[in-house]
Amino acid sequence: MKNKLKIERAILNITQEQLAEKIGVSRQTINSIETNRFVPSTLLALKLSLLFGKSVNEFFELDDSEK
């Protein structure tokens, strides 16, 4: 799964730590999502969607092998 979390975070000019605090996870979790080592739960994806004011589909996209 690909994601645009790092780009969206940069647009808001917030650090991984700041984002982590806002949604109640560790900075390492944010880093793992951004580097595609961790697929977030539905709850976490929805929290990100709400925080950024964008749909989950604007953040996450299936790889060709996952379609």
Backbone as JSON Lines, residues from 0, in Angstrom:
{"i":0,"aa":"M","n":[0.84,-1.17,0.0],"ca":[0.0,0.0,0.0],"c":[0.89,1.24,0.0]}
{"i":1,"aa":"K","n":[0.56,2.18,-0.85],"ca":[1.28,3.45,-0.91],"c":[0.49,4.49,-0.12]}
{"i":2,"aa":"N","n":[1.2,5.51,0.35],"ca":[0.49,6.58,1.05],"c":[1.15,7.93,0.8]}
{"i":3,"aa":"K","n":[0.39,8.98,1.06],"ca":[0.85,10.35,0.85],"c":[0.91,11.11,2.17]}
{"i":4,"aa":"L","n":[1.06,10.38,3.25],"ca":[1.03,11.0,4.57],"c":[2.16,12.01,4.74]}
{"i":5,"aa":"K","n":[3.35,11.67,4.31],"ca":[4.48,12.59,4.48],"c":[4.24,13.9,3.74]}
{"i":6,"aa":"I","n":[3.68,13.8,2.54],"ca":[3.39,15.0,1.75],"c":[2.34,15.86,2.45]}
{"i":7,"aa":"E","n":[1.27,15.22,2.9],"ca":[0.2,15.96,3.58],"c":[0.7,16.59,4.88]}
{"i":8,"aa":"R","n":[1.56,15.88,5.57],"ca":[2.13,16.41,6.82],"c":[3.0,17.63,6.52]}
{"i":9,"aa":"A","n":[3.76,17.56,5.43],"ca":[4.63,18.68,5.05],"c":[3.81,19.91,4.66]}
{"i":10,"aa":"I","n":[2.68,19.68,4.01],"ca":[1.81,20.8,3.62],"c":[1.34,21.56,4.86]}
{"i":11,"aa":"L","n":[1.01,20.82,5.92],"ca":[0.59,21.46,7.17],"c":[1.77,21.92,8.03]}
{"i":12,"aa":"N","n":[2.98,21.58,7.58],"ca":[4.2,21.96,8.29],"c":[4.2,21.48,9.74]}
{"i":13,"aa":"I","n":[3.87,20.18,9.92],"ca":[3.92,19.6,11.26],"c":[4.9,18.42,11.25]}
{"i":14,"aa":"T","n":[5.52,18.21,12.39],"ca":[6.49,17.12,12.52],"c":[5.76,15.79,12.75]}
{"i":15,"aa":"Q","n":[6.51,14.72,12.63],"ca":[5.96,13.41,12.94],"c":[5.5,13.38,14.39]}
{"i":16,"aa":"E","n":[6.27,13.97,15.28],"ca":[5.92,14.0,16.7],"c":[4.62,14.76,16.93]}
{"i":17,"aa":"Q","n":[4.47,15.89,16.3],"ca":[3.24,16.68,16.46],"c":[2.02,15.92,15.95]}
{"i":18,"aa":"L","n":[2.17,15.29,14.8],"ca":[1.07,14.5,14.25],"c":[0.73,13.33,15.17]}
{"i":19,"aa":"A","n":[1.74,12.67,15.66],"ca":[1.54,11.53,16.56],"c":[0.75,11.95,17.8]}
{"i":20,"aa":"E","n":[1.11,13.08,18.38],"ca":[0.42,13.58,19.56],"c":[-1.05,13.88,19.27]}
{"i":21,"aa":"K","n":[-1.32,14.45,18.09],"ca":[-2.68,14.84,17.73],"c":[-3.61,13.63,17.58]}
{"i":22,"aa":"I","n":[-3.05,12.49,17.14],"ca":[-3.93,11.34,16.91],"c":[-3.69,10.2,17.91]}
{"i":23,"aa":"G","n":[-2.8,10.43,18.87],"ca":[-2.64,9.47,19.96],"c":[-1.84,8.23,19.65]}
{"i":24,"aa":"V","n":[-0.78,8.39,18.85],"ca":[0.14,7.28,18.57],"c":[1.57,7.76,18.79]}
{"i":25,"aa":"S","n":[2.51,6.86,18.63],"ca":[3.92,7.24,18.79],"c":[4.46,7.83,17.48]}
{"i":26,"aa":"R","n":[5.55,8.56,17.61],"ca":[6.23,9.09,16.42],"c":[6.69,7.95,15.53]}
{"i":27,"aa":"Q","n":[7.11,6.85,16.16],"ca":[7.57,5.69,15.41],"c":[6.46,5.11,14.54]}
{"i":28,"aa":"T","n":[5.23,5.17,15.03],"ca":[4.09,4.69,14.24],"c":[3.92,5.54,12.99]}
{"i":29,"aa":"I","n":[4.01,6.85,13.15],"ca":[3.9,7.75,12.0],"c":[5.02,7.46,11.01]}
{"i":30,"aa":"N","n":[6.23,7.31,11.51],"ca":[7.37,6.99,10.64],"c":[7.14,5.68,9.9]}
{"i":31,"aa":"S","n":[6.65,4.68,10.59],"ca":[6.41,3.37,9.97],"c":[5.34,3.43,8.89]}
{"i":32,"aa":"I","n":[4.33,4.26,9.11],"ca":[3.3,4.43,8.08],"c":[3.9,5.13,6.86]}
{"i":33,"aa":"E","n":[4.64,6.2,7.1],"ca":[5.22,6.98,6.0],"c":[6.21,6.16,5.17]}
{"i":34,"aa":"T","n":[6.89,5.22,5.8],"ca":[7.88,4.41,5.08],"c":[7.29,3.07,4.61]}
{"i":35,"aa":"N","n":[5.98,2.96,4.7],"ca":[5.26,1.77,4.22],"c":[5.65,0.48,4.93]}
{"i":36,"aa":"R","n":[6.08,0.59,6.18],"ca":[6.38,-0.61,6.97],"c":[5.2,-1.02,7.84]}
{"i":37,"aa":"F","n":[4.17,-0.18,7.9],"ca":[3.01,-0.44,8.75],"c":[1.76,0.05,8.05]}
{"i":38,"aa":"V","n":[0.76,-0.8,7.99],"ca":[-0.54,-0.42,7.43],"c":[-1.44,-0.05,8.6]}
{"i":39,"aa":"P","n":[-1.91,1.18,8.63],"ca":[-2.71,1.62,9.77],"c":[-4.06,0.92,9.84]}
{"i":40,"aa":"S","n":[-4.58,0.85,11.05],"ca":[-5.92,0.32,11.26],"c":[-6.93,1.26,10.63]}
{"i":41,"aa":"T","n":[-8.15,0.78,10.49],"ca":[-9.22,1.63,9.98],"c":[-9.41,2.84,10.89]}
{"i":42,"aa":"L","n":[-9.38,2.61,12.19],"ca":[-9.55,3.71,13.15],"c":[-8.47,4.78,12.95]}
{"i":43,"aa":"L","n":[-7.23,4.36,12.82],"ca":[-6.13,5.31,12.64],"c":[-6.26,6.03,11.3]}
{"i":44,"aa":"A","n":[-6.62,5.32,10.26],"ca":[-6.81,5.95,8.94],"c":[-7.91,6.99,9.0]}
{"i":45,"aa":"L","n":[-8.98,6.69,9.73],"ca":[-10.09,7.65,9.86],"c":[-9.67,8.87,10.69]}
{"i":46,"aa":"K","n":[-8.86,8.67,11.71],"ca":[-8.36,9.8,12.5],"c":[-7.52,10.73,11.63]}
{"i":47,"aa":"L","n":[-6.66,10.14,10.79],"ca":[-5.84,10.94,9.88],"c":[-6.72,11.7,8.9]}
{"i":48,"aa":"S","n":[-7.72,11.02,8.38],"ca":[-8.66,11.64,7.44],"c":[-9.35,12.84,8.07]}
{"i":49,"aa":"L","n":[-9.81,12.68,9.28],"ca":[-10.49,13.76,9.99],"c":[-9.55,14.93,10.27]}
{"i":50,"aa":"L","n":[-8.35,14.62,10.74],"ca":[-7.37,15.66,11.06],"c":[-7.0,16.5,9.85]}
{"i":51,"aa":"F","n":[-6.77,15.83,8.72],"ca":[-6.34,16.54,7.52],"c":[-7.5,17.04,6.67]}
{"i":52,"aa":"G","n":[-8.73,16.61,7.0],"ca":[-9.89,17.04,6.23],"c":[-9.92,16.49,4.82]}
{"i":53,"aa":"K","n":[-9.42,15.27,4.67],"ca":[-9.38,14.61,3.37],"c":[-9.88,13.18,3.53]}
{"i":54,"aa":"S","n":[-10.33,12.6,2.44],"ca":[-10.81,11.23,2.51],"c":[-9.64,10.26,2.67]}
{"i":55,"aa":"V","n":[-9.94,9.1,3.2],"ca":[-8.91,8.06,3.37],"c":[-8.28,7.73,2.02]}
{"i":56,"aa":"N","n":[-9.09,7.73,0.96],"ca":[-8.57,7.42,-0.37],"c":[-7.56,8.45,-0.88]}
{"i":57,"aa":"E","n":[-7.58,9.64,-0.32],"ca":[-6.6,10.65,-0.72],"c":[-5.24,10.4,-0.07]}
{"i":58,"aa":"F","n":[-5.22,9.59,0.98],"ca":[-3.98,9.26,1.68],"c":[-3.38,7.93,1.24]}
{"i":59,"aa":"F","n":[-4.25,6.95,1.07],"ca":[-3.79,5.58,0.86],"c":[-4.27,5.04,-0.47]}
{"i":60,"aa":"E","n":[-3.39,4.25,-1.1],"ca":[-3.68,3.69,-2.4],"c":[-3.09,2.28,-2.47]}
{"i":61,"aa":"L","n":[-3.83,1.36,-3.05],"ca":[-3.34,0.0,-3.2],"c":[-2.25,-0.05,-4.25]}
{"i":62,"aa":"D","n":[-1.23,-0.88,-4.0],"ca":[-0.23,-1.17,-5.03],"c":[-0.89,-2.02,-6.11]}
{"i":63,"aa":"D","n":[-0.29,-2.05,-7.28],"ca":[-0.83,-2.87,-8.37],"c":[-0.96,-4.33,-7.96]}
{"i":64,"aa":"S","n":[-0.03,-4.82,-7.18],"ca":[-0.05,-6.23,-6.76],"c":[-1.18,-6.51,-5.77]}
{"i":65,"aa":"E","n":[-1.75,-5.48,-5.17],"ca":[-2.8,-5.64,-4.16],"c":[-4.2,-5.5,-4.76]}
{"i":66,"aa":"K","n":[-4.28,-5.08,-5.99],"ca":[-5.59,-4.85,-6.64],"c":[-6.17,-6.16,-7.14]}
